[in-house]
């Protein structure tokens, strides 16, 4: 019997078979990716935080040379290291899948071109600015850098299920009105306020409707006591409605006729009741902007604090779980996630937090190499001799504190999705 999730306080003899939320593989990530591909593994979401090319050596040194047998320059070596890993990541993604890659200014331009080449320019979804250091980096000369980037690409832009919106950005205070059944809403003009849409560009949306400001009733046909209302801009020029005639007829209860004060005096107009929650209680979502603030997703400081609670201050620049949870929220709650530059294990931690919060069934495969930690560092002093040891320690602590279990493997053994037959 497979072990149940750790930290549940139950005997394994009484637990049913429970699949783990987290799996960890230690080994060279390119070897692991190839083995995963050979066994038919597929993932819905890849998030990676690869080594930033700051001019120092990085752990992944592939022997890739040019046609003349010579190694390339600093950027060439980094791109040569990343290309086969990104090609394998694309091969491992499902058709509905997407990849997010964290990067800083050193390689952002080169990475964008590389991802365009590997995934295709048509699969580019966004370049997000992430405000991970609100105070700005104070070391050195020049500007106080306060951001990094996320480059986002689809495996297949036509089939990708990434939803670039979030429930977290919706503010109930923007919906000040309350209906008879207790639902919150606001009034939005039914008139399209964008002047690009007018009777010339959208003639089928310019027609009269009929409304009574005393009862609020709105229809597409005249009735006793109704005013004939045509859409106009504030200056009196002709406009169009946002809804078609059939939609107005279908949803009359979501419209209301009101008296309003305009530039030219009082007039009668039609408004939509825009609900905070639908009739089924489903959560409203708001489109994500391409600048993510630290107050929304966390910062490097909050990430260090999160890790310190679990295993100590053993990693210099971890990513905050809030950042990864926002990424997870753009994909279905049953997504299978891959992080093959797992670092301190933030992605696996975020998956456990997200599943606990919404009842999701996400699983995460984290891959990390046995890169030695720096002698005399906090990690080395804590007995964590490799970066993989940090990842493993964190994911074990997550399983104990949050639940969800952890399967472990070493030296690049291929891992089968426990949900596969």
Residue pairs with C-beta under 8 A, 6 or more apart in sequence:
1 12
1 15
1 17
2 17
2 18
2 19
2 20
2 418
3 12
3 20
3 405
4 10
4 12
4 15
4 16
4 18
4 405
5 18
5 20
5 21
5 399
5 403
5 404
5 405
6 396
6 399
6 400
6 403
6 405
6 406
7 399
7 400
7 401
7 402
7 403
8 15
8 403
18 405
19 363
19 405
19 418
19 419
20 363
20 399
20 404
20 405
20 406
20 407
20 418
21 348
21 351
21 352
21 355
21 362
21 363
21 364
21 403
21 404
21 405
22 348
22 351
22 352
22 363
22 364
22 366
22 395
22 398
22 399
22 404
22 405
22 406
22 407
23 363
23 364
23 365
23 366
23 406
23 407
23 408
23 409
23 415
24 342
24 345
24 348
24 365
24 366
24 367
24 368
24 391
24 392
24 395
24 406
24 407
24 408
24 409
25 32
25 365
25 366
25 367
25 368
25 409
25 410
25 412
25 413
25 415
26 367
26 368
26 369
26 370
26 388
26 391
26 392
26 409
26 410
26 411
26 412
27 367
27 369
27 370
27 410
27 411
27 412
27 413
28 60
28 369
28 412
29 60
29 85
29 340
29 341
29 367
29 368
29 369
30 60
30 62
30 84
30 85
30 88
31 412
32 340
32 367
32 412
32 414
33 85
33 88
33 89
33 92
33 340
33 367
34 88
35 412
35 413
35 414
36 92
36 365
36 414
36 415
37 88
37 91
37 92
38 414
39 414
39 416
41 92
41 414
41 415
41 416
41 417
42 92
42 93
42 94
42 97
42 336
43 92
43 93
43 94
43 97
43 335
43 336
43 337
43 338
43 365
44 93
44 94
44 96
44 97
44 98
44 161
44 331
44 332
44 335
44 336
44 337
45 97
45 98
45 99
45 100
45 327
45 328
45 331
45 335
45 336
45 337
45 338
46 89
46 92
46 93
46 97
46 98
46 99
46 100
46 337
46 338
46 339
46 340
47 99
47 100
47 101
47 102
47 324
47 327
47 337
47 338
47 339
47 347
48 89
48 99
48 100
48 101
48 102
48 339
48 340
48 341
49 101
49 102
49 319
49 339
49 341
49 343
49 346
50 82
50 85
50 101
50 102
50 103
50 341
51 58
51 59
51 60
51 341
52 103
52 104
52 106
52 107
53 74
53 75
53 78
53 106
53 107
54 106
55 74
58 78
58 81
59 369
59 371
59 387
60 81
60 369
61 81
62 80
62 81
62 84
64 71
64 77
64 80
64 81
65 71
65 72
66 72
66 76
71 77
72 80
75 107
75 110
78 107
78 110
79 107
79 110
79 114
82 111
82 114
83 114
83 118
85 340
86 99
86 114
86 115
86 118
86 119
87 118
89 99
89 338
89 340
90 99
90 118
90 119
90 155
92 338
93 99
93 155
94 155
95 155
95 156
95 159
95 160
96 155
96 156
96 159
96 160
96 161
97 154
97 155
97 160
98 125
98 152
98 153
98 154
98 155
98 160
98 162
98 330
98 331
99 115
99 119
99 152
99 153
99 155
100 150
100 151
100 152
100 327
101 111
101 115
101 150
101 151
101 152
102 130
102 148
102 149
102 150
102 319
103 111
103 148
103 149
103 150
103 151
104 145
104 148
104 149
105 145
108 149
108 151
111 151
112 127
112 151
115 124
115 151
115 153
116 124
119 153
119 154
119 155
122 157
123 153
123 154
123 155
123 156
123 157
123 160
124 151
124 152
124 153
125 152
125 153
125 154
125 157
125 160
125 162
125 164
126 150
126 151
126 152
126 164
126 290
127 149
127 150
127 151
127 152
127 290
128 149
128 150
128 151
128 152
128 290
128 291
128 292
129 147
129 148
129 149
129 290
129 291
129 292
130 147
130 148
130 149
130 150
130 292
130 297
130 323
131 146
131 147
131 291
131 292
131 293
131 294
131 299
132 146
132 147
132 148
132 294
132 298
132 299
132 300
132 319
132 320
132 323
133 145
133 146
133 147
133 294
133 299
133 300
134 146
134 293
134 294
134 295
134 299
135 144
135 146
136 143
136 144
136 145
136 146
137 144
137 145
137 146
138 144
150 292
150 327
152 162
154 160
154 162
161 331
161 332
162 330
162 331
163 285
163 330
163 331
164 287
164 288
164 330
165 285
165 286
165 287
165 288
165 330
166 285
166 286
166 288
166 326
166 329
166 330
167 283
167 284
167 285
167 286
167 329
168 296
168 326
168 329
169 285
169 286
169 288
169 296
170 276
170 283
170 284
170 285
170 286
172 184
172 276
174 186
175 184
175 185
175 186
175 274
175 275
175 276
176 184
176 186
177 184
177 185
177 186
177 187
177 273
178 184
178 185
179 185
179 273
183 275
183 276
183 277
184 275
184 276
184 277
185 273
185 274
185 275
185 276
186 273
186 274
187 256
187 258
187 271
187 272
187 273
187 274
188 271
188 272
188 274
189 269
189 270
189 271
189 272
190 231
190 241
190 242
190 243
190 255
190 269
190 270
190 271
190 272
191 231
191 232
191 233
191 239
191 240
191 241
191 242
191 269
191 270
192 202
192 205
192 231
192 239
192 240
192 241
192 242
193 233
193 239
195 233
195 239
197 205
197 239
197 240
198 206
198 237
198 238
198 239
198 240
199 206
199 238
199 239
199 240
202 240
204 244
205 231
205 240
205 241
205 242
205 243
205 244
206 230
206 231
206 238
206 239
206 240
206 241
207 220
207 230
207 241
207 245
208 228
208 229
208 230
209 218
209 219
209 220
209 228
209 229
209 230
209 241
209 248
209 270
210 218
210 219
210 220
210 221
210 222
210 223
210 226
210 227
210 228
210 229
211 217
211 218
211 219
211 226
211 227
211 229
211 255
211 257
211 268
211 270
212 223
212 225
212 226
212 227
212 257
213 227
213 257
213 258
213 259
213 268
214 225
215 225
215 257
216 256
216 257
216 258
217 223
217 226
217 252
217 257
218 248
218 252
218 255
218 256
218 257
218 270
219 226
219 248
219 249
219 252
220 245
220 248
220 249
222 228
227 257
227 268
229 257
229 268
229 269
229 270
230 238
231 238
231 239
231 240
231 241
232 238
232 239
233 239
234 262
234 263
235 263
236 264
241 248
241 270
242 272
243 251
243 272
248 255
253 273
254 272
254 273
254 275
255 270
255 271
255 272
255 273
256 270
256 271
256 273
257 268
257 269
257 270
257 271
258 268
258 269
258 270
258 271
259 266
259 267
259 268
260 266
260 267
260 268
260 269
275 284
276 284
277 283
277 284
278 284
288 326
288 330
292 323
292 326
294 302
296 322
296 326
297 320
297 322
297 323
297 325
297 326
298 306
298 320
298 321
298 322
298 323
299 320
300 317
300 318
300 320
302 320
302 322
303 317
303 318
303 319
303 320
303 321
303 346
304 313
304 315
304 318
306 318
306 320
306 321
306 349
307 313
307 314
307 315
307 318
307 344
307 346
307 394
310 349
310 393
310 394
310 397
310 398
310 401
311 382
311 384
311 390
311 393
311 394
311 397
312 378
312 382
313 378
314 344
314 373
314 377
314 378
314 379
314 382
314 384
314 390
314 393
315 343
315 344
315 379
315 390
318 343
318 344
318 346
319 343
319 346
320 346
321 346
321 349
321 350
321 353
323 346
324 346
324 347
324 349
324 350
324 351
325 350
325 353
325 354
328 335
328 337
328 350
328 351
328 354
328 362
329 354
333 354
333 355
333 358
333 359
333 360
333 361
333 362
334 360
334 361
334 362
335 362
336 362
336 363
336 364
336 365
336 417
336 419
337 347
337 351
337 362
337 363
337 364
337 365
338 364
338 365
338 367
339 347
339 348
339 364
339 365
339 366
339 367
340 366
340 367
341 367
341 368
342 348
342 366
342 367
342 368
342 391
343 368
343 387
343 390
343 391
344 390
344 391
344 394
345 366
345 368
345 390
345 391
345 392
345 394
345 395
345 398
347 364
347 366
348 364
348 366
348 391
348 394
348 395
348 398
349 394
349 395
349 398
349 402
351 362
351 363
351 364
351 404
352 398
352 399
352 402
352 403
352 404
353 402
354 360
354 362
355 361
355 362
355 404
356 402
356 403
356 404
363 417
363 418
363 419
365 415
366 391
366 395
368 387
368 388
368 391
369 386
369 387
369 388
370 386
370 387
370 388
370 389
371 386
371 387
371 388
372 385
372 386
372 387
373 379
373 380
373 384
373 385
373 386
373 387
373 389
373 390
374 380
379 387
379 389
379 390
384 390
384 393
392 408
395 406
396 406
398 404
398 406
399 405
399 406
407 415
407 418
409 415
